[in-house]
Amino acid sequence: SGTTKISFQPTGSWGSIKLMGNSISTVGYNNLVFAIYSIGTNQPIGAFFQRSSANLTQVGINNYGGYPTTNAWKLYTIPLTALGAANTTVEAISIQDWTGSAGSQFYVDHILLTP
């Protein structure tokens, strides 16, 4: 919702935004929070963490507030327990288009872990 959001246009099947770096401890945190702005209607999007190049539990964000709202921001809060990422370390997070083809453009903002 700010002026520095991530824009993503999937050009093939299962395209994703992947943020990675040094290992991050999730001890003391309970939720992954982020906002999505979708150009498409009922766009299926998944989220998951990675550790040692392996995906942890993948979840459809629609299970945590419904599908993204078309042409509007929607905030998602996903428990780290649902993502298999509670009280551990993670190395990457992916927010992935789940249409299975070139999907609609979407934006991501306010990605954070919360206690």
Secondary structure, 3 states (H helix, E strand, C coil): CCCCCEEECCCCCCCEEEEEEEEEECCCCCEEEEEEEECCCCCCEEEEEEECCEECCCEEHHHHCCCCCECCEEEEEEECCCCCCCCCEEEEEEEEECCCCCCCCEEEEEEEEEC
